[in-house]
Amino acid sequence: MEPIGLGYLAAGLGAGLAVIGAGLGIGRLAAAALEGSARQPEAAGDIRTTMIIAAALIEGATFFGLIVCILMAIA
């Protein structure tokens, strides 16, 4: 049985950091959107649309980071 290489460790740490970063980013995004909606209820629809687009971009970047980490682990 071979010892676990540093590639697996780096991939695991990278994937963890990507997911933690995405969670923090989306949490801050949602908090700011809720605060903006509370301050200007008439703009809630526009704020919600912008929030969803930004959350999708964050998720896309996170998915890309996870794919890179998987590729690091199998290479």
PDB file of N, CA, C and O in Angstrom:
ATOM      1  N   MET A   1       0.837  -1.170   0.000  1.00  0.00           N
ATOM      2  CA  MET A   1       0.000   0.000   0.000  1.00  0.00           C
ATOM      3  C   MET A   1       0.894   1.251   0.000  1.00  0.00           C
ATOM      4  O   MET A   1       1.821   1.362   0.802  1.00  0.00           O
ATOM      5  N   GLU A   2       0.609   2.159  -0.884  1.00  0.00           N
ATOM      6  CA  GLU A   2       1.413   3.375  -1.008  1.00  0.00           C
ATOM      7  C   GLU A   2       0.966   4.415   0.004  1.00  0.00           C
ATOM      8  O   GLU A   2      -0.213   4.485   0.351  1.00  0.00           O
ATOM      9  N   PRO A   3       1.907   5.224   0.479  1.00  0.00           N
ATOM     10  CA  PRO A   3       1.489   6.318   1.372  1.00  0.00           C
ATOM     11  C   PRO A   3       0.726   7.374   0.583  1.00  0.00           C
ATOM     12  O   PRO A   3       0.899   7.524  -0.627  1.00  0.00           O
ATOM     13  N   ILE A   4      -0.100   8.082   1.285  1.00  0.00           N
ATOM     14  CA  ILE A   4      -0.907   9.127   0.648  1.00  0.00           C
ATOM     15  C   ILE A   4       0.016  10.279   0.269  1.00  0.00           C
ATOM     16  O   ILE A   4       0.794  10.760   1.094  1.00  0.00           O
ATOM     17  N   GLY A   5      -0.077  10.718  -0.993  1.00  0.00           N
ATOM     18  CA  GLY A   5       0.791  11.769  -1.483  1.00  0.00           C
ATOM     19  C   GLY A   5       0.329  13.153  -1.076  1.00  0.00           C
ATOM     20  O   GLY A   5      -0.780  13.342  -0.576  1.00  0.00           O
ATOM     21  N   LEU A   6       1.202  14.107  -1.302  1.00  0.00           N
ATOM     22  CA  LEU A   6       0.867  15.490  -0.992  1.00  0.00           C
ATOM     23  C   LEU A   6      -0.201  16.038  -1.922  1.00  0.00           C
ATOM     24  O   LEU A   6      -0.874  17.010  -1.578  1.00  0.00           O
ATOM     25  N   GLY A   7      -0.370  15.434  -3.096  1.00  0.00           N
ATOM     26  CA  GLY A   7      -1.416  15.883  -4.017  1.00  0.00           C
ATOM     27  C   GLY A   7      -2.800  15.711  -3.424  1.00  0.00           C
ATOM     28  O   GLY A   7      -3.667  16.567  -3.599  1.00  0.00           O
ATOM     29  N   TYR A   8      -3.011  14.599  -2.719  1.00  0.00           N
ATOM     30  CA  TYR A   8      -4.310  14.372  -2.080  1.00  0.00           C
ATOM     31  C   TYR A   8      -4.547  15.382  -0.952  1.00  0.00           C
ATOM     32  O   TYR A   8      -5.653  15.893  -0.777  1.00  0.00           O
ATOM     33  N   LEU A   9      -3.491  15.654  -0.198  1.00  0.00           N
ATOM     34  CA  LEU A   9      -3.611  16.626   0.884  1.00  0.00           C
ATOM     35  C   LEU A   9      -3.912  18.015   0.328  1.00  0.00           C
ATOM     36  O   LEU A   9      -4.786  18.719   0.834  1.00  0.00           O
ATOM     37  N   ALA A  10      -3.186  18.401  -0.711  1.00  0.00           N
ATOM     38  CA  ALA A  10      -3.417  19.710  -1.317  1.00  0.00           C
ATOM     39  C   ALA A  10      -4.815  19.794  -1.921  1.00  0.00           C
ATOM     40  O   ALA A  10      -5.480  20.825  -1.814  1.00  0.00           O
ATOM     41  N   ALA A  11      -5.258  18.717  -2.550  1.00  0.00           N
ATOM     42  CA  ALA A  11      -6.600  18.712  -3.144  1.00  0.00           C
ATOM     43  C   ALA A  11      -7.669  18.826  -2.066  1.00  0.00           C
ATOM     44  O   ALA A  11      -8.648  19.551  -2.241  1.00  0.00           O
ATOM     45  N   GLY A  12      -7.497  18.127  -0.969  1.00  0.00           N
ATOM     46  CA  GLY A  12      -8.468  18.207   0.122  1.00  0.00           C
ATOM     47  C   GLY A  12      -8.513  19.587   0.754  1.00  0.00           C
ATOM     48  O   GLY A  12      -9.590  20.121   1.017  1.00  0.00           O
ATOM     49  N   LEU A  13      -7.342  20.164   0.998  1.00  0.00           N
ATOM     50  CA  LEU A  13      -7.305  21.512   1.572  1.00  0.00           C
ATOM     51  C   LEU A  13      -7.874  22.542   0.607  1.00  0.00           C
ATOM     52  O   LEU A  13      -8.602  23.447   1.015  1.00  0.00           O
ATOM     53  N   GLY A  14      -7.545  22.404  -0.667  1.00  0.00           N
ATOM     54  CA  GLY A  14      -8.067  23.342  -1.665  1.00  0.00           C
ATOM     55  C   GLY A  14      -9.570  23.259  -1.790  1.00  0.00           C
ATOM     56  O   GLY A  14     -10.245  24.284  -1.882  1.00  0.00           O
ATOM     57  N   ALA A  15     -10.105  22.049  -1.793  1.00  0.00           N
ATOM     58  CA  ALA A  15     -11.552  21.878  -1.890  1.00  0.00           C
ATOM     59  C   ALA A  15     -12.246  22.448  -0.654  1.00  0.00           C
ATOM     60  O   ALA A  15     -13.294  23.086  -0.761  1.00  0.00           O
ATOM     61  N   GLY A  16     -11.658  22.216   0.508  1.00  0.00           N
ATOM     62  CA  GLY A  16     -12.238  22.761   1.731  1.00  0.00           C
ATOM     63  C   GLY A  16     -12.238  24.273   1.741  1.00  0.00           C
ATOM     64  O   GLY A  16     -13.231  24.896   2.119  1.00  0.00           O
ATOM     65  N   LEU A  17     -11.135  24.866   1.331  1.00  0.00           N
ATOM     66  CA  LEU A  17     -11.065  26.327   1.278  1.00  0.00           C
ATOM     67  C   LEU A  17     -12.039  26.900   0.257  1.00  0.00           C
ATOM     68  O   LEU A  17     -12.637  27.951   0.488  1.00  0.00           O
ATOM     69  N   ALA A  18     -12.201  26.216  -0.870  1.00  0.00           N
ATOM     70  CA  ALA A  18     -13.143  26.695  -1.889  1.00  0.00           C
ATOM     71  C   ALA A  18     -14.570  26.688  -1.355  1.00  0.00           C
ATOM     72  O   ALA A  18     -15.317  27.643  -1.568  1.00  0.00           O
ATOM     73  N   VAL A  19     -14.949  25.630  -0.669  1.00  0.00           N
ATOM     74  CA  VAL A  19     -16.313  25.533  -0.141  1.00  0.00           C
ATOM     75  C   VAL A  19     -16.538  26.526   0.998  1.00  0.00           C
ATOM     76  O   VAL A  19     -17.601  27.141   1.089  1.00  0.00           O
ATOM     77  N   ILE A  20     -15.541  26.681   1.861  1.00  0.00           N
ATOM     78  CA  ILE A  20     -15.669  27.654   2.954  1.00  0.00           C
ATOM     79  C   ILE A  20     -15.780  29.068   2.392  1.00  0.00           C
ATOM     80  O   ILE A  20     -16.605  29.859   2.849  1.00  0.00           O
ATOM     81  N   GLY A  21     -14.951  29.382   1.405  1.00  0.00           N
ATOM     82  CA  GLY A  21     -15.009  30.707   0.789  1.00  0.00           C
ATOM     83  C   GLY A  21     -16.348  30.975   0.127  1.00  0.00           C
ATOM     84  O   GLY A  21     -16.890  32.076   0.230  1.00  0.00           O
ATOM     85  N   ALA A  22     -16.879  29.972  -0.551  1.00  0.00           N
ATOM     86  CA  ALA A  22     -18.184  30.134  -1.198  1.00  0.00           C
ATOM     87  C   ALA A  22     -19.280  30.341  -0.158  1.00  0.00           C
ATOM     88  O   ALA A  22     -20.159  31.183  -0.343  1.00  0.00           O
ATOM     89  N   GLY A  23     -19.235  29.589   0.917  1.00  0.00           N
ATOM     90  CA  GLY A  23     -20.237  29.751   1.969  1.00  0.00           C
ATOM     91  C   GLY A  23     -20.193  31.133   2.599  1.00  0.00           C
ATOM     92  O   GLY A  23     -21.232  31.750   2.831  1.00  0.00           O
ATOM     93  N   LEU A  24     -18.989  31.617   2.874  1.00  0.00           N
ATOM     94  CA  LEU A  24     -18.861  32.959   3.444  1.00  0.00           C
ATOM     95  C   LEU A  24     -19.308  34.028   2.449  1.00  0.00           C
ATOM     96  O   LEU A  24     -19.976  34.992   2.824  1.00  0.00           O
ATOM     97  N   GLY A  25     -18.940  33.854   1.189  1.00  0.00           N
ATOM     98  CA  GLY A  25     -19.316  34.836   0.171  1.00  0.00           C
ATOM     99  C   GLY A  25     -20.818  34.914  -0.035  1.00  0.00           C
ATOM    100  O   GLY A  25     -21.381  36.006  -0.108  1.00  0.00           O
ATOM    101  N   ILE A  26     -21.464  33.771  -0.129  1.00  0.00           N
ATOM    102  CA  ILE A  26     -22.909  33.763  -0.330  1.00  0.00           C
ATOM    103  C   ILE A  26     -23.625  34.260   0.924  1.00  0.00           C
ATOM    104  O   ILE A  26     -24.665  34.911   0.823  1.00  0.00           O
ATOM    105  N   GLY A  27     -23.084  33.964   2.095  1.00  0.00           N
ATOM    106  CA  GLY A  27     -23.684  34.482   3.329  1.00  0.00           C
ATOM    107  C   GLY A  27     -23.626  35.996   3.398  1.00  0.00           C
ATOM    108  O   GLY A  27     -24.607  36.647   3.757  1.00  0.00           O
ATOM    109  N   ARG A  28     -22.470  36.559   3.052  1.00  0.00           N
ATOM    110  CA  ARG A  28     -22.361  38.031   3.049  1.00  0.00           C
ATOM    111  C   ARG A  28     -23.250  38.638   1.980  1.00  0.00           C
ATOM    112  O   ARG A  28     -23.850  39.692   2.190  1.00  0.00           O
ATOM    113  N   LEU A  29     -23.337  37.975   0.831  1.00  0.00           N
ATOM    114  CA  LEU A  29     -24.185  38.453  -0.257  1.00  0.00           C
ATOM    115  C   LEU A  29     -25.650  38.495   0.175  1.00  0.00           C
ATOM    116  O   LEU A  29     -26.347  39.483  -0.057  1.00  0.00           O
ATOM    117  N   ALA A  30     -26.106  37.424   0.800  1.00  0.00           N
ATOM    118  CA  ALA A  30     -27.500  37.367   1.240  1.00  0.00           C
ATOM    119  C   ALA A  30     -27.778  38.406   2.332  1.00  0.00           C
ATOM    120  O   ALA A  30     -28.839  39.029   2.340  1.00  0.00           O
ATOM    121  N   ALA A  31     -26.826  38.591   3.249  1.00  0.00           N
ATOM    122  CA  ALA A  31     -27.020  39.581   4.312  1.00  0.00           C
ATOM    123  C   ALA A  31     -27.131  40.986   3.718  1.00  0.00           C
ATOM    124  O   ALA A  31     -27.984  41.773   4.130  1.00  0.00           O
ATOM    125  N   ALA A  32     -26.274  41.294   2.757  1.00  0.00           N
ATOM    126  CA  ALA A  32     -26.326  42.619   2.144  1.00  0.00           C
ATOM    127  C   ALA A  32     -27.617  42.806   1.345  1.00  0.00           C
ATOM    128  O   ALA A  32     -28.202  43.889   1.346  1.00  0.00           O
ATOM    129  N   ALA A  33     -28.058  41.746   0.664  1.00  0.00           N
ATOM    130  CA  ALA A  33     -29.296  41.849  -0.110  1.00  0.00           C
ATOM    131  C   ALA A  33     -30.498  42.041   0.809  1.00  0.00           C
ATOM    132  O   ALA A  33     -31.388  42.832   0.500  1.00  0.00           O
ATOM    133  N   LEU A  34     -30.535  41.336   1.922  1.00  0.00           N
ATOM    134  CA  LEU A  34     -31.642  41.514   2.863  1.00  0.00           C
ATOM    135  C   LEU A  34     -31.634  42.903   3.483  1.00  0.00           C
ATOM    136  O   LEU A  34     -32.690  43.503   3.681  1.00  0.00           O
ATOM    137  N   GLU A  35     -30.450  43.416   3.789  1.00  0.00           N
ATOM    138  CA  GLU A  35     -30.370  44.762   4.334  1.00  0.00           C
ATOM    139  C   GLU A  35     -30.813  45.798   3.305  1.00  0.00           C
ATOM    140  O   GLU A  35     -31.517  46.752   3.636  1.00  0.00           O
ATOM    141  N   GLY A  36     -30.396  45.603   2.059  1.00  0.00           N
ATOM    142  CA  GLY A  36     -30.824  46.519   1.002  1.00  0.00           C
ATOM    143  C   GLY A  36     -32.318  46.469   0.768  1.00  0.00           C
ATOM    144  O   GLY A  36     -32.947  47.502   0.537  1.00  0.00           O
ATOM    145  N   SER A  37     -32.897  45.270   0.824  1.00  0.00           N
ATOM    146  CA  SER A  37     -34.347  45.138   0.654  1.00  0.00           C
ATOM    147  C   SER A  37     -35.107  45.768   1.817  1.00  0.00           C
ATOM    148  O   SER A  37     -36.196  46.311   1.633  1.00  0.00           O
ATOM    149  N   ALA A  38     -34.528  45.693   3.012  1.00  0.00           N
ATOM    150  CA  ALA A  38     -35.185  46.303   4.169  1.00  0.00           C
ATOM    151  C   ALA A  38     -35.140  47.824   4.082  1.00  0.00           C
ATOM    152  O   ALA A  38     -36.069  48.505   4.518  1.00  0.00           O
ATOM    153  N   ARG A  39     -34.065  48.352   3.521  1.00  0.00           N
ATOM    154  CA  ARG A  39     -33.936  49.807   3.420  1.00  0.00           C
ATOM    155  C   ARG A  39     -34.783  50.374   2.283  1.00  0.00           C
ATOM    156  O   ARG A  39     -35.336  51.467   2.398  1.00  0.00           O
ATOM    157  N   GLN A  40     -34.881  49.617   1.176  1.00  0.00           N
ATOM    158  CA  GLN A  40     -35.657  50.075   0.026  1.00  0.00           C
ATOM    159  C   GLN A  40     -36.538  48.932  -0.473  1.00  0.00           C
ATOM    160  O   GLN A  40     -36.160  48.225  -1.407  1.00  0.00           O
ATOM    161  N   PRO A  41     -37.693  48.747   0.133  1.00  0.00           N
ATOM    162  CA  PRO A  41     -38.566  47.629  -0.246  1.00  0.00           C
ATOM    163  C   PRO A  41     -39.019  47.684  -1.708  1.00  0.00           C
ATOM    164  O   PRO A  41     -39.303  46.642  -2.299  1.00  0.00           O
ATOM    165  N   GLU A  42     -39.091  48.862  -2.291  1.00  0.00           N
ATOM    166  CA  GLU A  42     -39.532  48.959  -3.687  1.00  0.00           C
ATOM    167  C   GLU A  42     -38.494  48.412  -4.660  1.00  0.00           C
ATOM    168  O   GLU A  42     -38.826  48.117  -5.808  1.00  0.00           O
ATOM    169  N   ALA A  43     -37.248  48.271  -4.224  1.00  0.00           N
ATOM    170  CA  ALA A  43     -36.192  47.750  -5.087  1.00  0.00           C
ATOM    171  C   ALA A  43     -35.883  46.281  -4.788  1.00  0.00           C
ATOM    172  O   ALA A  43     -34.869  45.758  -5.251  1.00  0.00           O
ATOM    173  N   ALA A  44     -36.738  45.620  -4.029  1.00  0.00           N
ATOM    174  CA  ALA A  44     -36.463  44.243  -3.605  1.00  0.00           C
ATOM    175  C   ALA A  44     -36.333  43.289  -4.788  1.00  0.00           C
ATOM    176  O   ALA A  44     -35.490  42.392  -4.762  1.00  0.00           O
ATOM    177  N   GLY A  45     -37.148  43.464  -5.821  1.00  0.00           N
ATOM    178  CA  GLY A  45     -37.084  42.577  -6.986  1.00  0.00           C
ATOM    179  C   GLY A  45     -35.756  42.681  -7.709  1.00  0.00           C
ATOM    180  O   GLY A  45     -35.162  41.666  -8.074  1.00  0.00           O
ATOM    181  N   ASP A  46     -35.283  43.911  -7.919  1.00  0.00           N
ATOM    182  CA  ASP A  46     -33.992  44.099  -8.583  1.00  0.00           C
ATOM    183  C   ASP A  46     -32.845  43.575  -7.731  1.00  0.00           C
ATOM    184  O   ASP A  46     -31.900  42.980  -8.250  1.00  0.00           O
ATOM    185  N   ILE A  47     -32.927  43.797  -6.431  1.00  0.00           N
ATOM    186  CA  ILE A  47     -31.883  43.317  -5.523  1.00  0.00           C
ATOM    187  C   ILE A  47     -31.850  41.793  -5.529  1.00  0.00           C
ATOM    188  O   ILE A  47     -30.774  41.195  -5.542  1.00  0.00           O
ATOM    189  N   ARG A  48     -33.022  41.165  -5.519  1.00  0.00           N
ATOM    190  CA  ARG A  48     -33.091  39.703  -5.525  1.00  0.00           C
ATOM    191  C   ARG A  48     -32.483  39.132  -6.806  1.00  0.00           C
ATOM    192  O   ARG A  48     -31.743  38.149  -6.767  1.00  0.00           O
ATOM    193  N   THR A  49     -32.802  39.757  -7.940  1.00  0.00           N
ATOM    194  CA  THR A  49     -32.264  39.282  -9.217  1.00  0.00           C
ATOM    195  C   THR A  49     -30.745  39.395  -9.246  1.00  0.00           C
ATOM    196  O   THR A  49     -30.057  38.470  -9.680  1.00  0.00           O
ATOM    197  N   THR A  50     -30.228  40.515  -8.787  1.00  0.00           N
ATOM    198  CA  THR A  50     -28.781  40.705  -8.746  1.00  0.00           C
ATOM    199  C   THR A  50     -28.131  39.722  -7.789  1.00  0.00           C
ATOM    200  O   THR A  50     -27.046  39.212  -8.070  1.00  0.00           O
ATOM    201  N   MET A  51     -28.776  39.449  -6.661  1.00  0.00           N
ATOM    202  CA  MET A  51     -28.235  38.505  -5.694  1.00  0.00           C
ATOM    203  C   MET A  51     -28.155  37.099  -6.278  1.00  0.00           C
ATOM    204  O   MET A  51     -27.163  36.399  -6.080  1.00  0.00           O
ATOM    205  N   ILE A  52     -29.185  36.690  -6.989  1.00  0.00           N
ATOM    206  CA  ILE A  52     -29.195  35.346  -7.573  1.00  0.00           C
ATOM    207  C   ILE A  52     -28.106  35.206  -8.626  1.00  0.00           C
ATOM    208  O   ILE A  52     -27.446  34.170  -8.700  1.00  0.00           O
ATOM    209  N   ILE A  53     -27.913  36.239  -9.440  1.00  0.00           N
ATOM    210  CA  ILE A  53     -26.850  36.195 -10.451  1.00  0.00           C
ATOM    211  C   ILE A  53     -25.483  36.117  -9.783  1.00  0.00           C
ATOM    212  O   ILE A  53     -24.635  35.327 -10.196  1.00  0.00           O
ATOM    213  N   ALA A  54     -25.265  36.930  -8.757  1.00  0.00           N
ATOM    214  CA  ALA A  54     -23.980  36.912  -8.058  1.00  0.00           C
ATOM    215  C   ALA A  54     -23.749  35.574  -7.360  1.00  0.00           C
ATOM    216  O   ALA A  54     -22.628  35.065  -7.363  1.00  0.00           O
ATOM    217  N   ALA A  55     -24.783  35.001  -6.766  1.00  0.00           N
ATOM    218  CA  ALA A  55     -24.640  33.697  -6.112  1.00  0.00           C
ATOM    219  C   ALA A  55     -24.301  32.612  -7.132  1.00  0.00           C
ATOM    220  O   ALA A  55     -23.510  31.714  -6.845  1.00  0.00           O
ATOM    221  N   ALA A  56     -24.895  32.694  -8.317  1.00  0.00           N
ATOM    222  CA  ALA A  56     -24.583  31.713  -9.359  1.00  0.00           C
ATOM    223  C   ALA A  56     -23.132  31.843  -9.805  1.00  0.00           C
ATOM    224  O   ALA A  56     -22.474  30.836 -10.066  1.00  0.00           O
ATOM    225  N   LEU A  57     -22.626  33.066  -9.896  1.00  0.00           N
ATOM    226  CA  LEU A  57     -21.220  33.258 -10.264  1.00  0.00           C
ATOM    227  C   LEU A  57     -20.283  32.716  -9.186  1.00  0.00           C
ATOM    228  O   LEU A  57     -19.249  32.125  -9.498  1.00  0.00           O
ATOM    229  N   ILE A  58     -20.642  32.917  -7.928  1.00  0.00           N
ATOM    230  CA  ILE A  58     -19.829  32.370  -6.832  1.00  0.00           C
ATOM    231  C   ILE A  58     -19.834  30.850  -6.884  1.00  0.00           C
ATOM    232  O   ILE A  58     -18.789  30.219  -6.726  1.00  0.00           O
ATOM    233  N   GLU A  59     -21.002  30.258  -7.104  1.00  0.00           N
ATOM    234  CA  GLU A  59     -21.091  28.802  -7.197  1.00  0.00           C
ATOM    235  C   GLU A  59     -20.289  28.267  -8.384  1.00  0.00           C
ATOM    236  O   GLU A  59     -19.662  27.212  -8.291  1.00  0.00           O
ATOM    237  N   GLY A  60     -20.313  28.997  -9.493  1.00  0.00           N
ATOM    238  CA  GLY A  60     -19.536  28.574 -10.661  1.00  0.00           C
ATOM    239  C   GLY A  60     -18.048  28.588 -10.378  1.00  0.00           C
ATOM    240  O   GLY A  60     -17.334  27.661 -10.760  1.00  0.00           O
ATOM    241  N   ALA A  61     -17.573  29.625  -9.715  1.00  0.00           N
ATOM    242  CA  ALA A  61     -16.156  29.693  -9.369  1.00  0.00           C
ATOM    243  C   ALA A  61     -15.787  28.587  -8.386  1.00  0.00           C
ATOM    244  O   ALA A  61     -14.705  28.009  -8.477  1.00  0.00           O
ATOM    245  N   THR A  62     -16.678  28.295  -7.452  1.00  0.00           N
ATOM    246  CA  THR A  62     -16.434  27.211  -6.497  1.00  0.00           C
ATOM    247  C   THR A  62     -16.377  25.867  -7.206  1.00  0.00           C
ATOM    248  O   THR A  62     -15.514  25.041  -6.910  1.00  0.00           O
ATOM    249  N   PHE A  63     -17.290  25.647  -8.139  1.00  0.00           N
ATOM    250  CA  PHE A  63     -17.293  24.394  -8.896  1.00  0.00           C
ATOM    251  C   PHE A  63     -15.990  24.245  -9.679  1.00  0.00           C
ATOM    252  O   PHE A  63     -15.417  23.157  -9.731  1.00  0.00           O
ATOM    253  N   PHE A  64     -15.522  25.336 -10.286  1.00  0.00           N
ATOM    254  CA  PHE A  64     -14.257  25.306 -11.011  1.00  0.00           C
ATOM    255  C   PHE A  64     -13.111  24.946 -10.064  1.00  0.00           C
ATOM    256  O   PHE A  64     -12.250  24.138 -10.411  1.00  0.00           O
ATOM    257  N   GLY A  65     -13.100  25.543  -8.871  1.00  0.00           N
ATOM    258  CA  GLY A  65     -12.070  25.218  -7.892  1.00  0.00           C
ATOM    259  C   GLY A  65     -12.116  23.764  -7.462  1.00  0.00           C
ATOM    260  O   GLY A  65     -11.073  23.133  -7.292  1.00  0.00           O
ATOM    261  N   LEU A  66     -13.311  23.229  -7.285  1.00  0.00           N
ATOM    262  CA  LEU A  66     -13.423  21.821  -6.903  1.00  0.00           C
ATOM    263  C   LEU A  66     -12.949  20.897  -8.020  1.00  0.00           C
ATOM    264  O   LEU A  66     -12.332  19.866  -7.750  1.00  0.00           O
ATOM    265  N   ILE A  67     -13.229  21.252  -9.260  1.00  0.00           N
ATOM    266  CA  ILE A  67     -12.763  20.442 -10.394  1.00  0.00           C
ATOM    267  C   ILE A  67     -11.240  20.450 -10.451  1.00  0.00           C
ATOM    268  O   ILE A  67     -10.619  19.415 -10.691  1.00  0.00           O
ATOM    269  N   VAL A  68     -10.639  21.616 -10.232  1.00  0.00           N
ATOM    270  CA  VAL A  68      -9.170  21.701 -10.213  1.00  0.00           C
ATOM    271  C   VAL A  68      -8.612  20.827  -9.102  1.00  0.00           C
ATOM    272  O   VAL A  68      -7.606  20.145  -9.299  1.00  0.00           O
ATOM    273  N   CYS A  69      -9.248  20.837  -7.936  1.00  0.00           N
ATOM    274  CA  CYS A  69      -8.778  20.002  -6.832  1.00  0.00           C
ATOM    275  C   CYS A  69      -8.910  18.514  -7.141  1.00  0.00           C
ATOM    276  O   CYS A  69      -8.033  17.728  -6.783  1.00  0.00           O
ATOM    277  N   ILE A  70      -9.989  18.125  -7.798  1.00  0.00           N
ATOM    278  CA  ILE A  70     -10.156  16.722  -8.178  1.00  0.00           C
ATOM    279  C   ILE A  70      -9.078  16.320  -9.179  1.00  0.00           C
ATOM    280  O   ILE A  70      -8.502  15.236  -9.083  1.00  0.00           O
ATOM    281  N   LEU A  71      -8.813  17.199 -10.136  1.00  0.00           N
ATOM    282  CA  LEU A  71      -7.768  16.907 -11.111  1.00  0.00           C
ATOM    283  C   LEU A  71      -6.385  16.808 -10.459  1.00  0.00           C
ATOM    284  O   LEU A  71      -5.554  16.002 -10.877  1.00  0.00           O
ATOM    285  N   MET A  72      -6.146  17.625  -9.439  1.00  0.00           N
ATOM    286  CA  MET A  72      -4.883  17.525  -8.704  1.00  0.00           C
ATOM    287  C   MET A  72      -4.765  16.186  -8.003  1.00  0.00           C
ATOM    288  O   MET A  72      -3.681  15.607  -7.934  1.00  0.00           O
ATOM    289  N   ALA A  73      -5.880  15.695  -7.483  1.00  0.00           N
ATOM    290  CA  ALA A  73      -5.840  14.441  -6.721  1.00  0.00           C
ATOM    291  C   ALA A  73      -5.619  13.243  -7.639  1.00  0.00           C
ATOM    292  O   ALA A  73      -4.949  12.288  -7.246  1.00  0.00           O
ATOM    293  N   ILE A  74      -6.162  13.272  -8.841  1.00  0.00           N
ATOM    294  CA  ILE A  74      -6.017  12.092  -9.703  1.00  0.00           C
ATOM    295  C   ILE A  74      -4.801  12.175 -10.609  1.00  0.00           C
ATOM    296  O   ILE A  74      -4.469  11.191 -11.270  1.00  0.00           O
ATOM    297  N   ALA A  75      -4.127  13.317 -10.662  1.00  0.00           N
ATOM    298  CA  ALA A  75      -2.942  13.450 -11.520  1.00  0.00           C
ATOM    299  C   ALA A  75      -1.698  12.923 -10.842  1.00  0.00           C
ATOM    300  O   ALA A  75      -0.614  12.959 -11.425  1.00  0.00           O
TER     301      ALA A  75
END
